[in-house]
């Protein structure tokens, strides 16, 4: 992950270090002083999916990760819904 690029797709196993691509963007392989060497947290993944910080998650860490990874980002869902609304009979 990088600060200056769009996020990767958040998958259900983002919390596993062996997945590599979900290392915190501060991780710098060329400068040991700047290494964080951690994956993104559940909160960071949820924020990337556009959930509010105060969203209440239920379940174990694995279940929550699955919920976050399977979610459609809030902004994307709103954009799709706004386009579909004109085709629905909404009164």
DRENMI-462328 format. One line per field, with one value per residue: residue number from 0; residue in one letter; x, y, z of N, C-alpha, C in turn. Coordinates in steps of 0.02 Angstrom, whole numbers, plus 50000, padded with zeros to 5 digits. Layout:
BEGIN
nr	(NUM;...);
rest	(a;...);
n.c1	(X;...);
n.c2	(Y;...);
n.c3	(Z;...);
ca.c1	(X;...);
ca.c2	(Y;...);
ca.c3	(Z;...);
c.c1	(X;...);
c.c2	(Y;...);
c.c3	(Z;...);
//
This chain:
BEGIN
nr	(0;1;2;3;4;5;6;7;8;9;10;11;12;13;14;15;16;17;18;19;20;21;22;23;24;25;26;27;28;29;30;31;32;33;34;35;36;37;38;39;40;41;42;43;44;45;46;47;48;49;50;51;52;53;54;55;56;57;58;59;60;61;62;63;64;65;66;67;68;69;70;71;72;73;74;75;76;77;78;79;80;81;82;83;84;85;86;87;88;89;90);
rest	(x;x;x;x;x;x;x;x;x;x;x;x;x;x;x;x;x;x;x;x;x;x;x;x;x;x;x;x;x;x;x;x;x;x;x;x;x;x;x;x;x;x;x;x;x;x;x;x;x;x;x;x;x;x;x;x;x;x;x;x;x;x;x;x;x;x;x;x;x;x;x;x;x;x;x;x;x;x;x;x;x;x;x;x;x;x;x;x;x;x;x);
n.c1	(50042;50020;50044;50018;49938;49788;49695;49723;49610;49511;49521;49455;49555;49647;49719;49822;49994;50068;50003;50059;50033;49955;50028;50062;50068;50178;50280;50441;50547;50679;50731;50769;50742;50621;50529;50376;50320;50195;50029;49882;49761;49601;49517;49579;49562;49422;49399;49457;49363;49265;49183;49112;49210;49146;49069;48986;49048;49015;49058;49196;49372;49408;49283;49239;49336;49300;49174;49211;49295;49206;49116;49034;49110;49055;49039;49041;48928;48828;48842;48806;48675;48615;48611;48531;48411;48327;48269;48188;48026;47998;47913);
n.c2	(49942;50115;50287;50382;50328;50247;50142;49966;49833;49790;49641;49490;49436;49532;49556;49467;49447;49375;49397;49508;49621;49704;49779;49912;50077;50151;50066;50036;49961;49997;50077;50045;50118;50176;50076;50000;49878;49807;49745;49825;49888;49827;49936;50031;49965;49965;50103;50130;50069;50159;50163;50239;50297;50267;50156;50010;49854;49678;49522;49403;49443;49386;49365;49497;49548;49478;49533;49665;49647;49589;49687;49812;49961;50107;50232;50190;50107;50203;50283;50192;50162;50289;50300;50192;50224;50303;50209;50136;50117;50228;50308);
n.c3	(50000;49969;50010;49912;49814;49751;49863;49884;49840;49975;50052;50131;50212;50252;50366;50382;50390;50296;50180;50129;50035;50109;50198;50308;50241;50284;50290;50236;50131;50105;50203;50358;50475;50455;50456;50490;50489;50497;50469;50403;50519;50581;50597;50512;50389;50381;50375;50251;50173;50183;50295;50441;50581;50699;50677;50729;50750;50750;50821;50807;50780;50658;50599;50590;50503;50390;50366;50336;50224;50133;50111;50012;49968;50053;49984;49850;49846;49871;49755;49654;49694;49677;49539;49504;49562;49481;49399;49477;49550;49652;49777);
ca.c1	(50000;50058;50006;50003;49902;49725;49701;49709;49545;49516;49495;49437;49613;49695;49755;49875;50056;50092;49970;50107;50009;49919;50073;50049;50107;50239;50332;50490;50597;50747;50752;50747;50719;50552;50487;50324;50314;50130;49974;49833;49715;49531;49490;49606;49529;49354;49401;49469;49299;49221;49140;49129;49249;49102;49028;48990;49057;48998;49090;49268;49414;49404;49216;49238;49377;49260;49123;49243;49318;49150;49073;49041;49125;48996;49033;49023;48857;48787;48844;48766;48605;48589;48597;48476;48349;48282;48235;48143;47965;48003;47868);
ca.c2	(50000;50177;50347;50424;50289;50220;50082;49901;49806;49760;49573;49465;49416;49587;49558;49417;49476;49338;49424;49558;49682;49746;49810;49983;50114;50178;50015;50055;49908;50024;50117;50010;50165;50195;50016;49988;49805;49782;49749;49876;49865;49821;50004;50061;49933;49990;50173;50127;50049;50217;50158;50290;50272;50246;50098;49956;49788;49623;49458;49396;49482;49353;49380;49569;49555;49452;49584;49723;49626;49573;49746;49860;50026;50149;50281;50154;50086;50263;50303;50144;50172;50351;50288;50144;50251;50327;50153;50105;50154;50252;50364);
ca.c3	(50000;49964;50028;49854;49764;49778;49904;49856;49861;50042;50052;50197;50252;50251;50430;50384;50363;50237;50120;50105;50003;50157;50246;50318;50192;50311;50282;50185;50128;50096;50261;50419;50526;50440;50451;50539;50487;50520;50422;50423;50571;50561;50591;50451;50332;50379;50351;50179;50143;50192;50354;50491;50637;50754;50657;50779;50720;50794;50806;50820;50733;50593;50573;50573;50442;50335;50353;50304;50158;50089;50104;49957;49999;50062;49930;49788;49853;49863;49685;49615;49713;49648;49468;49498;49589;49428;49367;49526;49562;49721;49789);
c.c1	(50045;50014;49980;49966;49836;49738;49692;49637;49555;49481;49484;49496;49667;49740;49812;49939;50081;50057;50008;50080;49972;49964;50059;50094;50170;50297;50377;50545;50669;50773;50727;50720;50646;50505;50437;50313;50250;50079;49927;49787;49645;49501;49515;49573;49458;49351;49414;49405;49246;49171;49160;49168;49206;49059;49040;48992;49041;49035;49164;49307;49410;49336;49210;49279;49338;49205;49152;49263;49263;49104;49086;49057;49064;48986;49014;48950;48811;48785;48801;48692;48575;48573;48538;48409;48301;48244;48187;48082;47964;47957;47882);
c.c2	(50062;50236;50383;50386;50265;50156;50019;49881;49773;49693;49548;49445;49469;49588;49508;49445;49440;49359;49483;49623;49728;49774;49885;50023;50147;50128;50033;50003;49934;50062;50084;50057;50184;50134;50012;49913;49780;49787;49804;49845;49857;49891;50037;50031;49958;50062;50175;50107;50103;50209;50213;50257;50242;50185;50041;49888;49736;49561;49458;49438;49451;49368;49453;49581;49531;49502;49643;49704;49611;49633;49783;49927;50072;50198;50249;50132;50146;50285;50256;50154;50235;50342;50240;50174;50274;50271;50117;50149;50174;50312;50398);
c.c3	(50000;49980;49967;49798;49794;49817;49861;49875;49928;50040;50123;50241;50252;50313;50434;50352;50301;50173;50092;50079;50050;50212;50248;50271;50219;50304;50224;50183;50124;50156;50325;50473;50515;50436;50508;50545;50519;50465;50446;50476;50542;50552;50527;50389;50325;50354;50276;50141;50153;50249;50403;50548;50693;50736;50707;50744;50772;50772;50824;50769;50663;50560;50551;50509;50381;50316;50315;50233;50109;50076;50039;49990;49998;50004;49864;49790;49843;49789;49642;49630;49681;49574;49459;49519;49535;49393;49414;49536;49636;49729;49855);
//
